[in-house]
Amino acid sequence: MSIHPLQLAVIVACWLVTYHLTYRLLSVAGDPSLVFWTLGPFGVATVSLREPKAWRVMAQLLFAATILATLCYATLYIATPPPIDGLGQTPLDRLVVVAAPVAAFTLAQLFSILRERRSPLWGEARVLAIAQRSAAMGARIFFTRAGRDFLHERFGATPSEFLAMVR
């Protein structure tokens, strides 16, 4: 077995970006309580007024894991040259090799979700805290229609006035 470290590092980074983007984009799609989403140097973040339903979070995890499994299989077994030469070719070997990164990424995301639920912050406090943190990090903040309505109702402000206030 031989490993090409640079190629493997690039591929693992692509896996990480793909997994988290898939998970976050699904949280943006169809969330009626979504106030805003951000795109910054540390990735994509979403801010909702209410805690997402468990079935929605599980669907996000499952879909992101499915996309990652497909990408892992393609990069480890179909790409030429592979980042790791000499991987087992039996179906069981392939399943174990592809399942390992999928399980690691999904468990890390699940622990992140559980840590966030230990000390939940929802509503206005969450909007203010994440908007301030995102603005400080230089992230772009994109308000939804519901978010603009929320800002007008709660703070009597437009998105640009709100962002000037939290900076």
Secondary structure as UniProt FT lines:
FT   STRAND          2..3
FT   HELIX           5..28
FT   TURN            29..30
FT   TURN            32..33
FT   STRAND          34..40
FT   TURN            41..42
FT   STRAND          43..48
FT   HELIX           54..73
FT   HELIX           74..78
FT   STRAND          84..85
FT   HELIX           91..118
FT   HELIX           124..136
FT   TURN            137..138
FT   STRAND          140..143
FT   HELIX           145..155
FT   HELIX           159..166
//
